[in-house]
Amino acid sequence: MNLAISLDPAGLFPNVLICANVNYNGLDAISRKILVNDRFKKREKGETTEDVTFKNEQERIQKLKDQFGIELTPDEVEGIKGRRTAMEVFDPDTVPIDIFAAFS
């Protein structure tokens, strides 16, 4: 990723926390997982099997670990606080696009 894009205040990455994974069987996608800001969605064989809206940062951190294998250090967890994508300040009306539509 380009540094300018990742730091642009009007850009996608400073405003949206996104993590996605697609599992394939050959060329066919058999499951998709996506976490965007305050929401996680999992689809298997074309059907939504899980759709969760997080209530707090700890729920989101746990989902990152459970579904994506991402374990944040205490310093990384502390670094989330006060950022635009932190759960305590996140405003879903500020997301510029419907990212979930691309994964439907």
URMO-V444183 format. One record per pair of residues at least 6 apart in sequence whose C-alpha atoms are under 8 Angstrom apart, sorted by the first residue. I is the first residue (numbers start at 1). J is the second residue. If there is no record, write none. Layout:
i->[I & I]
j->[J & J]
This chain:
i->[5 & 5 & 6 & 6 & 6 & 7 & 7 & 8 & 9 & 12 & 14 & 14 & 15 & 15 & 15 & 15 & 16 & 16 & 16 & 16 & 17 & 17 & 17 & 17 & 18 & 18 & 18 & 18 & 19 & 19 & 19 & 20 & 20 & 20 & 20 & 21 & 21 & 21 & 21 & 22 & 22 & 22 & 22 & 22 & 23 & 23 & 23 & 23 & 24 & 24 & 29 & 30 & 30 & 30 & 31 & 31 & 31 & 31 & 31 & 32 & 32 & 32 & 32 & 33 & 33 & 33 & 33 & 33 & 34 & 34 & 34 & 34 & 34 & 35 & 36 & 37 & 37 & 37 & 38 & 38 & 38 & 38 & 38 & 38 & 38 & 39 & 39 & 39 & 39 & 40 & 40 & 40 & 40 & 40 & 41 & 41 & 41 & 41 & 41 & 42 & 42 & 42 & 42 & 43 & 43 & 46 & 54 & 55 & 56 & 56 & 57 & 57 & 57 & 61 & 61 & 64 & 64 & 65 & 65 & 80 & 81 & 82 & 82 & 83 & 84]
j->[11 & 13 & 12 & 13 & 14 & 13 & 14 & 14 & 15 & 96 & 84 & 85 & 84 & 85 & 94 & 95 & 36 & 37 & 85 & 95 & 35 & 36 & 37 & 85 & 34 & 35 & 36 & 37 & 34 & 35 & 36 & 32 & 33 & 34 & 35 & 32 & 33 & 34 & 68 & 29 & 30 & 31 & 32 & 33 & 29 & 30 & 31 & 32 & 30 & 31 & 45 & 44 & 45 & 46 & 42 & 43 & 44 & 45 & 46 & 42 & 43 & 44 & 103 & 40 & 41 & 42 & 43 & 67 & 40 & 41 & 42 & 100 & 103 & 41 & 99 & 85 & 87 & 90 & 53 & 54 & 55 & 60 & 87 & 90 & 92 & 51 & 52 & 53 & 54 & 50 & 51 & 52 & 53 & 54 & 48 & 49 & 50 & 51 & 52 & 48 & 49 & 50 & 51 & 49 & 50 & 104 & 60 & 87 & 87 & 88 & 86 & 87 & 88 & 71 & 72 & 70 & 71 & 71 & 72 & 86 & 88 & 88 & 89 & 89 & 90]
